[in-house]
Amino acid sequence: MVEKKWKIARIISYIVLIVYTLISLFPFLWAALVSFVPMNYVDENGITKGTDVMSWPPKIRVFEWPPKAFGAPLTFENYAKVFEVVPLYSRWFLNTVLYAGFITLGNILIGTLGGYAFARLRFPLKEVWFALFLGTMMVPAQVTMIPQYTLMVNWDLVNTYYGMVFPKLANIFGLFLMRQFFMNFPKEMEEAARIDGAGIGGTFFRIVLPNARPAIGALAIYTFLGAWNDFQWPLIITSRKEMYTLTLGLNFFKTSYYTFWQYMMAATIIMTIPMIIIFLSFQKQFVETGRAAAVKG
C-alpha cells in the first residue's frame, strides 16, 4: 500500500515537473520561432504582406518546404540583419564577453582564496568578519549603486571597462559557497601534503584547488550567467553606445512607435547561445556540487 502511494506521488511529481518545464520553455520557444520569421513575405498570390507575429495560433507548418509560421516562410535572414540594423552589435557582444569573463575570473579567484582562508586559516575575529560579510547579503544591491557610481566618478572610471568590472569582482555568495565546500574538504589530504613539506600556498594550489573543480564550476555558472544578464550596473556606469552590453543594446531594436520583434528575438537568441554553452560545459561540475552538498548537508 505504501509502495503504491509512493508510485502515485512520483507520477504526480513528474506531471507537475513536465508542465512546469513546458511553461518555462514556452517563452524561449516563441522567441526562437519569431526569430526565423521575416518582416515581410510574398504570399501565394504574389502579394507582399507584413508578418503579424502577435497573431494566435501561429499556424506552424513544419511539413512544408520551406516551413512556415504565422503564414510566412521561415528564414535565417534575421540573424544577418541584426548586424546590419545595429552595426554596434558585434562590439556589444565583445563588451559583454569581457564584462562577464573578467567578473567570473575575479569572483573565482577572490572566492576560492577568501573561502579557503575563512575555512582553514586562523586569524583574529574570523567568525565576526565572516558574519559581517554575510550580513551584507541582506543589503539590497540598489542601496550601494549610488556610492559605487560616485566612487567610479571620483576615480574617472565611468565609461571604461575598469569601472564596469571593478565593483563586481567580488561577491559574498561566492565566498560563502567556497567556504562551505572547503569546510567539508578532507583535512587528511592537507595534513599529508604538509607532512611532505608543502606550505599553505603549496597545499592550496596543488591539493585543494584541483579537487575544488565542482564548486568552482558551479560558482562560474552562477557568476557568468548573472554578469551576462546584468542590466542595471552597465546602464548606470555607461553612457556611450560603444560601451553598451547586449542587455542594453536590445533596446535599439525599438522605435517610438514600433518594435522590430523579429530582429530583437534573433538578437536575443544570439545572446542566449553563450549561456547555453557555458552551462553545458560546466553541467557535470554543477551537478556534482549539488550532489555533494545534499550528501554532506
GULOGU-6915 format. One record per residue (C-alpha): residue number from 1; x, z, y; residue in three letters. Coordinates in Angstrom, 1 decimal. Each point is the difference from the previous one (the first is absolute). Last residue first. Example, Ala and Ser with C-alpha at 12.3 -4.5 7.8 and 13.67 -1.06 7.14 Angstrom:
2
REC num      X      Z      Y residu
REC   2   13.7    7.1   -1.1    SER
REC   1   -1.4    0.7   -3.4    ALA
// end
This chain:
297
REC num      X      Z      Y residu
REC 297   24.4    4.3   18.6    GLY
REC 296    2.8   -1.0   -2.4    LYS
REC 295   -2.1   -2.4   -2.0    VAL
REC 294   -2.1   -1.4    2.9    ALA
REC 293    3.0   -0.3    2.2    ALA
REC 292    1.9   -1.8   -2.7    ALA
REC 291   -2.9   -2.5   -0.5    ARG
REC 290   -0.3   -0.6    3.7    GLY
REC 289    3.7   -0.6    0.3    THR
REC 288    0.1   -2.3   -3.0    GLU
REC 287   -2.9   -2.0    1.5    VAL
REC 286    1.8   -0.6    3.2    PHE
REC 285    3.2   -0.8   -1.7    GLN
REC 284   -1.7   -2.7   -2.1    LYS
REC 283   -1.9   -1.4    3.0    GLN
REC 282    3.1   -0.4    2.1    PHE
REC 281    0.2   -3.8   -0.2    SER
REC 280   -3.7   -0.5   -0.3    LEU
REC 279   -0.6    2.1    3.2    PHE
REC 278    2.7   -1.8    1.9    ILE
REC 277   -1.3   -3.5   -1.0    ILE
REC 276   -3.6    1.0    0.9    ILE
REC 275    1.1    1.2    3.4    MET
REC 274    2.0   -3.2    0.6    PRO
REC 273   -3.1   -2.1   -0.8    ILE
REC 272   -2.4    1.9    2.5    THR
REC 271    1.4   -1.6    3.2    MET
REC 270   -0.4   -3.5   -1.4    ILE
REC 269   -3.6    1.0   -1.0    ILE
REC 268   -0.7    1.2    3.5    THR
REC 267    1.4   -3.1    1.6    ALA
REC 266   -2.3   -2.1   -2.2    ALA
REC 265   -2.9    2.3    0.9    MET
REC 264    0.7   -0.4    3.7    MET
REC 263    0.3   -3.8   -0.3    TYR
REC 262   -3.4   -0.2   -1.8    GLN
REC 261   -1.6    2.5    2.3    TRP
REC 260    0.8   -1.7    3.2    PHE
REC 259   -1.8    2.4    2.2    THR
REC 258   -2.1   -1.2    2.9    TYR
REC 257   -1.1    0.9    3.6    TYR
REC 256    2.9    1.9    1.6    SER
REC 255    2.5   -1.4   -2.4    THR
REC 254    1.2    1.3   -3.4    LYS
REC 253    2.9   -1.2   -2.2    PHE
REC 252    2.3    1.8    2.4    PHE
REC 251   -1.2    3.4   -1.2    ASN
REC 250    1.7   -0.6   -3.3    LEU
REC 249    3.3    0.4    1.8    GLY
REC 248   -0.4    3.7    0.5    LEU
REC 247   -0.1    0.7   -3.8    THR
REC 246    2.7   -2.6   -0.5    LEU
REC 245    2.5    1.8    2.2    THR
REC 244    0.6   -0.7    3.7    TYR
REC 243    3.5   -0.2    1.6    MET
REC 242   -0.2   -3.6    1.2    GLU
REC 241   -3.3    0.7    1.6    LYS
REC 240    1.5    2.5    2.4    ARG
REC 239   -1.9    3.2    0.5    SER
REC 238    1.4    2.1   -2.8    THR
REC 237    0.1    3.8   -0.4    ILE
REC 236   -3.7    0.8    0.0    ILE
REC 235   -1.3   -2.9   -2.1    LEU
REC 234    2.9    0.5   -2.4    PRO
REC 233   -1.0    3.7   -0.4    TRP
REC 232   -3.7   -0.6   -0.6    GLN
REC 231    0.0   -2.9   -2.4    PHE
REC 230    1.9    1.1   -3.2    ASP
REC 229   -0.9   -2.2   -3.0    ASN
REC 228    3.6   -0.8   -0.9    TRP
REC 227    1.1    3.5    0.9    ALA
REC 226   -2.6    1.7   -2.3    GLY
REC 225    0.7   -2.5   -2.8    LEU
REC 224    3.7    0.5    0.2    PHE
REC 223   -0.2    3.8    0.1    THR
REC 222   -2.4    0.5   -2.9    TYR
REC 221    1.8   -2.6   -2.2    ILE
REC 220    3.5    1.3    0.8    ALA
REC 219   -1.1    3.6   -0.7    LEU
REC 218   -1.3   -1.0   -3.4    ALA
REC 217    3.2   -1.9   -0.7    GLY
REC 216    2.1    3.0    1.1    ILE
REC 215   -1.9    2.3   -2.3    ALA
REC 214    0.5   -2.4   -2.9    PRO
REC 213    3.6   -0.6    0.9    ARG
REC 212    1.0    3.7    0.0    ALA
REC 211    2.2   -0.2   -3.0    ASN
REC 210    2.6   -2.1    1.8    PRO
REC 209   -0.1    2.5    2.9    LEU
REC 208    0.6    3.2   -2.0    VAL
REC 207    3.1   -0.9   -2.0    ILE
REC 206    2.4   -2.2    1.9    ARG
REC 205   -1.2    0.4    3.6    PHE
REC 204   -1.1    3.6   -0.1    PHE
REC 203    2.7    1.4   -2.3    THR
REC 202    2.7   -1.8    1.9    GLY
REC 201   -1.3    1.4    3.3    GLY
REC 200   -0.3    3.5   -1.3    ILE
REC 199    3.4   -0.1   -1.6    GLY
REC 198    0.9   -1.4   -3.3    ALA
REC 197    2.7    1.9   -2.1    GLY
REC 196   -1.3   -0.5   -3.5    ASP
REC 195   -1.6    3.4    0.2    ILE
REC 194   -1.8   -1.3    3.1    ARG
REC 193   -1.4   -2.9   -2.0    ALA
REC 192   -1.3    2.3   -2.8    ALA
REC 191   -1.6    2.2    2.6    GLU
REC 190   -1.9   -2.9    1.4    GLU
REC 189   -1.2   -1.2   -3.4    MET
REC 188   -1.1    3.6   -0.8    GLU
REC 187   -2.0    0.3    3.2    LYS
REC 186   -2.7   -2.3   -1.5    PRO
REC 185   -1.9   -1.7    2.9    PHE
REC 184   -3.3    1.8    0.6    ASN
REC 183    1.0    1.2    3.5    MET
REC 182    1.5   -3.4    0.6    PHE
REC 181   -3.3   -1.7   -0.3    PHE
REC 180   -1.8    2.5    2.2    GLN
REC 179    2.7   -0.4    2.6    ARG
REC 178   -0.3   -3.8   -0.1    MET
REC 177   -3.7    0.1    0.7    LEU
REC 176    0.3    2.6    2.7    PHE
REC 175    2.7   -1.9    1.9    LEU
REC 174   -2.0   -3.2   -0.4    GLY
REC 173   -3.1    1.7    1.4    PHE
REC 172    2.0    1.3    2.9    ILE
REC 171    0.9   -3.5    1.1    ASN
REC 170    3.3   -1.1    1.5    ALA
REC 169    1.0   -3.4    1.4    LEU
REC 168   -3.3   -0.5    1.9    LYS
REC 167    1.1    1.1    3.5    PRO
REC 166    3.1   -2.4   -0.2    PHE
REC 165   -1.7   -3.1   -1.3    VAL
REC 164   -2.0   -1.4    2.9    MET
REC 163    2.4    1.2    2.7    GLY
REC 162    3.0   -1.3   -1.8    TYR
REC 161   -1.7   -3.4   -0.5    TYR
REC 160   -0.3   -0.3    3.7    THR
REC 159   -3.1   -0.5    2.3    ASN
REC 158    0.4    3.5    1.4    VAL
REC 157    3.4    1.5   -0.8    LEU
REC 156    1.1    1.0    3.6    ASP
REC 155    0.9    3.5   -1.1    TRP
REC 154   -2.4    1.5    2.5    ASN
REC 153   -2.7   -2.4   -1.1    VAL
REC 152    0.6    0.8   -3.7    MET
REC 151   -0.4    3.7    0.8    LEU
REC 150   -3.2   -0.6    1.9    THR
REC 149   -1.4   -2.0   -2.9    TYR
REC 148    0.8    2.8   -2.4    GLN
REC 147   -1.6    2.6    2.2    PRO
REC 146   -3.1   -2.3    0.4    ILE
REC 145   -0.3   -0.6   -3.7    MET
REC 144    0.4    3.6   -1.2    THR
REC 143   -3.6    1.0    0.2    VAL
REC 142   -1.2   -3.3   -1.5    GLN
REC 141    1.8    0.9   -3.2    ALA
REC 140   -2.3    2.9   -0.6    PRO
REC 139    1.8    3.3   -0.6    VAL
REC 138   -0.7    1.4   -3.4    MET
REC 137    3.1   -1.7   -1.5    MET
REC 136    2.0    2.0    2.6    THR
REC 135   -0.7    3.1   -2.1    GLY
REC 134    2.0   -1.4   -2.9    LEU
REC 133    3.1   -0.1    2.2    PHE
REC 132   -0.7    3.6    1.1    LEU
REC 131   -0.4    1.1   -3.6    ALA
REC 130    3.3   -1.7   -0.9    PHE
REC 129    1.8    1.8    2.9    TRP
REC 128   -1.4    3.3   -1.1    VAL
REC 127    1.0   -0.6   -3.6    GLU
REC 126    3.6   -0.8    0.9    LYS
REC 125    0.3    2.9    2.5    LEU
REC 124    3.8    0.1   -0.5    PRO
REC 123    1.6   -2.5   -2.4    PHE
REC 122    0.0   -0.5   -3.8    ARG
REC 121    0.0   -3.4   -1.5    LEU
REC 120   -2.1   -1.2   -2.9    ARG
REC 119   -3.6   -1.0    0.9    ALA
REC 118    0.3    0.0    3.8    PHE
REC 117    3.2   -1.9    0.0    ALA
REC 116   -1.2   -2.4   -2.7    TYR
REC 115   -3.1   -0.8    2.1    GLY
REC 114    2.1   -0.5    3.1    GLY
REC 113    2.4   -2.4   -1.6    LEU
REC 112   -2.8   -1.9   -1.9    THR
REC 111   -2.4   -0.1    3.0    GLY
REC 110    2.7   -1.0    2.5    ILE
REC 109    1.2   -2.9   -2.0    LEU
REC 108   -3.3   -1.2   -1.4    ILE
REC 107   -1.7    0.4    3.4    ASN
REC 106    2.7   -2.0    1.7    GLY
REC 105   -0.1   -2.7   -2.5    LEU
REC 104   -3.8   -0.3    0.3    THR
REC 103    0.1    0.0    3.8    ILE
REC 102    2.7   -2.7   -0.1    PHE
REC 101   -2.0   -2.2   -2.3    GLY
REC 100   -3.4    0.5    1.7    ALA
REC  99    1.3   -1.0    3.5    TYR
REC  98    2.4   -2.7   -1.2    LEU
REC  97   -2.7   -1.6   -2.2    VAL
REC  96   -2.6    0.4    2.8    THR
REC  95    2.3   -1.6    2.6    ASN
REC  94    0.8   -2.9   -2.4    LEU
REC  93   -3.8   -0.7   -0.5    PHE
REC  92   -0.5    0.3    3.8    TRP
REC  91    2.7   -2.6    0.5    ARG
REC  90   -1.6   -2.4   -2.5    SER
REC  89   -3.4    0.6    1.7    TYR
REC  88    1.5   -1.0    3.4    LEU
REC  87   -1.2   -3.6   -0.4    PRO
REC  86   -3.7    1.1    0.0    VAL
REC  85   -2.3   -3.0   -0.6    VAL
REC  84    2.8   -1.9   -1.7    GLU
REC  83    1.2    2.8   -2.2    PHE
REC  82   -3.5    0.9   -1.1    VAL
REC  81   -0.8   -3.7   -0.5    LYS
REC  80    2.3   -0.2   -3.0    ALA
REC  79   -2.0    2.8   -1.8    TYR
REC  78   -3.3   -1.7    1.2    ASN
REC  77    0.9   -3.2   -1.7    GLU
REC  76   -0.1    1.4   -3.5    PHE
REC  75   -3.4   -1.6   -0.7    THR
REC  74   -3.4    0.8   -1.5    LEU
REC  73   -2.7   -2.6    0.4    PRO
REC  72   -2.9    1.0    2.3    ALA
REC  71   -3.6    1.0   -0.9    GLY
REC  70    0.6    3.7    0.6    PHE
REC  69    2.5   -0.2   -2.9    ALA
REC  68    1.2   -3.1   -1.8    LYS
REC  67    2.4   -0.9   -2.8    PRO
REC  66    1.6   -3.4    0.4    PRO
REC  65   -1.0   -1.0   -2.5    TRP
REC  64   -3.1    1.7   -1.3    GLU
REC  63   -0.1    2.9   -2.6    PHE
REC  62    0.8    2.7    2.6    VAL
REC  61   -3.0   -0.6    2.1    ARG
REC  60   -0.6    3.1    2.2    ILE
REC  59   -3.2    0.0    2.0    LYS
REC  58    1.1    2.8    2.4    PRO
REC  57   -3.4    1.8   -0.4    PRO
REC  56   -0.1    0.7    2.9    TRP
REC  55    1.0   -1.7    3.2    SER
REC  54    2.7    1.8    2.0    MET
REC  53    2.7   -2.6   -0.8    VAL
REC  52   -2.0   -2.7    1.9    ASP
REC  51    2.2   -3.1   -0.3    THR
REC  50   -0.3   -2.5    2.8    GLY
REC  49   -1.4   -3.4   -0.9    LYS
REC  48    1.3   -3.6    0.1    THR
REC  47   -2.6   -2.4   -1.3    ILE
REC  46    1.2   -2.5   -2.6    GLY
REC  45   -3.2    0.3   -2.1    ASN
REC  44    1.7    2.0   -2.8    GLU
REC  43    1.3    2.5    2.6    ASP
REC  42    3.1   -0.2    2.1    VAL
REC  41    1.6    3.4    0.7    TYR
REC  40    0.8    2.3    2.9    ASN
REC  39    1.8    3.4    0.2    MET
REC  38    1.3   -0.4   -3.5    PRO
REC  37   -0.7    2.6   -2.7    VAL
REC  36    3.1    1.3   -1.9    PHE
REC  35    0.4    3.1    2.1    SER
REC  34   -3.8    0.7   -0.4    VAL
REC  33    0.5    0.5   -3.8    LEU
REC  32    3.0    2.3    0.4    ALA
REC  31   -1.9    2.1    2.6    ALA
REC  30   -3.0    0.3   -2.3    TRP
REC  29    2.2    1.0   -2.9    LEU
REC  28    1.7    2.7    2.1    PHE
REC  27   -3.3    1.3    1.3    PRO
REC  26   -1.5    0.1   -3.6    PHE
REC  25    2.9    1.7   -1.6    LEU
REC  24   -1.1    3.5    0.9    SER
REC  23   -3.6   -0.5   -1.1    ILE
REC  22    1.2   -1.6   -3.2    LEU
REC  21    2.3    2.9   -0.7    THR
REC  20   -2.7    2.6    0.8    TYR
REC  19   -2.4   -1.7   -2.5    VAL
REC  18    2.7   -0.1   -2.6    ILE
REC  17    0.9    3.7    0.6    LEU
REC  16   -3.6    1.1   -0.2    VAL
REC  15   -0.6   -2.0   -3.3    ILE
REC  14    3.2    1.5   -1.5    TYR
REC  13   -1.1    3.5    1.0    SER
REC  12   -3.4   -0.6   -1.6    ILE
REC  11    1.7   -1.2   -3.2    ILE
REC  10    2.3    3.0   -0.1    ARG
REC   9   -2.9    2.4    0.5    ALA
REC   8   -1.9   -1.7   -2.8    ILE
REC   7    3.0    0.3   -2.3    LYS
REC   6    0.6    3.6    0.9    TRP
REC   5   -3.7    0.8   -0.7    LYS
REC   4    0.4   -1.6   -3.5    LYS
REC   3    3.1    2.0   -0.7    GLU
REC   2   -1.9    3.2    0.9    VAL
REC   1   -2.8   -0.9   -2.4    MET
// end
